[in-house]
């Protein structure tokens, strides 16, 4: 369910929304995209600064841990997942699929 929200925007913020027309999105879609991308940035900063775990970051973004790790790799952010963590997860997956 969508909810209508009223915002006060300054001149620069309105210019940003207007510039989003280049992406062929209406203002509402552009604002939603900017909010979602801004939230990703905040979560990535929290993760990079050690404030939240891989699992918490993935949960906040609504994606799986493996998708989050892929996102980190795409952005060149070092993951705190070790090779030992990977091996342990493989063991867990084997047990779960039996």
N, C-alpha and C positions, 0 to 999 in steps of 0.2 A: 504494500500500500504506500503510495507516494503522499507526501505531506508538503503543503505549500509553506515556504519560509520566506520572510521578508528580510532583506539585508540592506544595510547602508554601505555603499561602496564609494571610495574616493575616485578621483579622476583617473589615476593610473590603473586602478583595478578594473574600471569600466573599459579603458583602452585595451587591457589584456583580454577581456571577454570579447571585445570587438575584433581583436586580432585573431581570436580563435575561429572566426568565420572562415579563415583560410583552410581550416580543417574540415570545412563543410558541415559544421555542427551548429545547431541553434544555441542560443545563449544558455538555456537550461542544461542541455547536454554538455556544453563546454564547461559550465560551472561544476557539474558533477564530475567530469573528467579531471578538472583541476583539483577538486577536493580529494578525489581518490589518489591522484598522484602525489599530492601534498602529504596525505596520510602515509603512503608508502615511504616517502622521504623521511618523515618523522620516525617511523618504525625502524627503518634502516639505520638512522642515526643512533637511536636507542640501542640497537643491536651492536653496532660498531663500537659504541662507547661502553659496552658491557653492562648496560642497564637491564636488558631483557635477554632471555635465552632464545635459541633457535626455535624451539617449540612454541614459545610465547609469541615470537615474531610471526611465525607462520599462522598461528591461530588468529592474531590481530588482523592479518591480511586475508584471512579466509582461504588459505591455500595449504597444501600438504608441506611437510618438512622438506621433502625432496624438491618440490617446486621452489621453495624458499632458497634452498642451497643452490639450485640452478640460477635463480635470480642473482644471488651473491656472486656467482662465477661470472655471469654476464656483465655485472657492474664492476668486476675486479675487486670485490670486497672479500677479504680472507675469512673463511669459515672457521668456527672453533671446533668443528667436528673432526675428531682424530681418526686415524686408520683403525685403531682399536675399537672406537665407537662403531665404525662401519662393519667390522668383523662381528661384533656383538649383535648388531641389527640383523645381519645375515643369519646368525644362529636363531634369533627370535623368529624371523620370517619362516625358516625351515620348520620350526616347531608349530607355528600357526597354520601352515599349509598341510600338515600331516592329518 
